[in-house]
């Protein structure tokens, strides 16, 4: 069974940090791009960051570039999202997603979706 298990969300003050983890199983990890989408109430779903497990190419949304860092530990089939300098506008449910190509993932054409983890940033 394909699983994308997201964890690491929580409540943090503005300027603080969190690290999200996505543990993947049930498919060939190295053949996929893994990333994070987020959705807040009243806002459109947004691609936050993605990484190709094979080439390590990355993508960042303009709103998070310079503050967030995505990384992949292929030995553990796990992708991490280090979030620094968090802002209240980062508050959302963050979803771990996967696609066969990074370009597809950036467009929202995902093959697999995981359960979200809540990130709340207080002012």
C-alpha positions in Angstrom: 0.0 0.0 0.0 1.3 3.4 -0.9 1.8 5.7 2.1 3.1 9.2 2.6 3.2 9.9 6.3 3.6 13.5 7.2 4.6 14.7 10.7 6.3 17.5 12.5 3.6 20.2 12.4 2.7 22.2 15.4 2.2 25.6 17.0 5.1 28.1 16.8 5.6 31.8 17.3 6.5 34.1 14.4 10.2 33.9 13.6 10.4 30.3 14.9 11.2 27.1 13.1 9.7 23.7 12.4 10.8 20.6 10.5 8.3 18.5 8.6 9.0 14.9 7.7 7.4 12.8 5.0 8.1 9.0 5.2 7.3 7.2 2.0 6.5 3.6 1.4 4.8 1.3 -1.1 6.5 2.7 -4.3 10.0 3.1 -5.7 11.1 6.2 -3.9 14.1 7.0 -6.2 11.7 7.1 -9.2 9.6 9.9 -7.9 9.6 13.6 -7.0 8.3 14.3 -3.5 7.0 17.6 -2.3 4.8 19.7 0.0 1.6 21.5 -0.8 -0.3 23.6 1.7 -3.8 24.9 2.0 -5.2 27.5 4.4 -8.9 28.4 4.9 -10.0 30.7 2.1 -6.8 30.3 0.1 -5.9 28.3 -3.0 -3.8 25.2 -2.6 -0.2 26.1 -3.1 2.9 24.1 -4.0 5.5 25.0 -1.4 8.6 23.0 -2.3 9.5 19.8 -4.2 12.5 17.7 -4.8 13.5 15.0 -7.3 14.8 12.0 -5.4 17.0 10.9 -8.3 18.5 14.3 -9.5 18.0 16.3 -6.3 16.6 19.2 -8.3 14.4 21.4 -6.2 11.6 23.9 -6.5 10.5 26.6 -4.0 7.6 28.9 -4.1 8.6 32.5 -4.1 6.8 33.1 -0.8 9.1 30.6 1.0 12.4 30.7 -0.9 15.3 31.7 1.4 13.4 30.5 4.5 12.5 26.9 3.7 14.9 24.1 2.7 13.8 20.7 1.3 16.1 17.7 1.5 15.9 14.0 0.8 17.3 11.0 2.7 17.0 8.2 0.1 18.3 5.6 2.5 15.3 6.3 4.8 12.8 7.1 2.0 12.1 10.3 3.8 11.9 13.9 2.6 12.2 16.8 5.1 11.1 20.4 5.0 13.0 22.7 7.3 11.0 25.9 7.9 12.7 28.9 9.4 11.6 32.4 10.0 8.0 31.4 10.0 5.3 33.9 9.4 1.6 33.9 10.3 0.8 33.6 6.6 2.6 30.2 6.6 -0.3 28.9 8.7 -1.9 26.0 6.8 -2.3 22.3 6.5 0.8 20.9 4.8 0.4 17.8 2.6 3.1 15.5 1.4 2.6 14.5 -2.2 4.5 12.5 -4.9 4.6 12.4 -8.7 6.7 10.6 -11.3 8.2 13.9 -12.5 9.1 17.1 -10.7 7.5 19.2 -13.4 4.2 17.3 -12.9 4.3 17.8 -9.2 4.9 21.5 -9.6 1.7 21.7 -11.7 -0.3 19.8 -9.1 -0.5 16.6 -11.1 0.2 14.2 -8.2 0.1 10.5 -8.2 -0.1 10.1 -4.4 -1.3 12.2 -1.5 -0.5 11.9 2.1 -2.4 13.0 5.2 -1.7 16.6 6.1 -0.1 18.0 9.2 -1.2 21.3 10.7 1.2 24.2 11.0 0.1 27.2 13.0 2.2 30.4 13.4 1.1 32.9 15.9 1.8 36.6 15.7 
